[in-house]
Amino acid sequence: MSETIFTKIINKEIPADILFEDDRVLAFKDINPQAPVHFLVIPKKAIATTNDIAQEDEALVGYMHRIAAKVSADLGVANDGYRTVMNCNKHGGQTVYHIHLHVLAGKALGWPPYQSKLKIE
């Protein structure tokens, strides 16, 4: 897999607003937020797409979701709720070919995503 912007963030070659980091994953704020709270959780292991997740990666992908929940709680949005999204390939909207979990929160999110008319109080 070729180097991506996420590889450069992992290697500290370019800056990111890091929310969590350990030896397996990195969570940081999205530079183009689509909600009041929008961060990414990425594995430090290079995996290009969801299609490339191997059996030995199952625990890592589950861990990414646990960290999404932890960071959401740390940011105070877990109780109101949040959305997690992992895009796959061109038609799925993937633009960086290193899997990443988007976490969006801070407002009521409609479904499909382009319909935000859902009223939640």
ZIDA-V783195 format. One line per field, one symbol per residue. burial: I if it has 9 or more other ideal C-beta (glycine too) atoms within 8 Angstrom, else O. A space follows every 10 residues. Layout:
# ZIDA-V783195
burial = ???
This chain:
# ZIDA-V783195
burial = OOOIOIIIII OOOOOOOOII OOOOIIIIII OOIOIOIIII IIIOOOIIIO OOIOOOIOOI IOIIIOIIII IIOOIOIIOO OIIIOIIOOO OOOIOOOIII IIIIIOOOII OOOOOOOIOO O
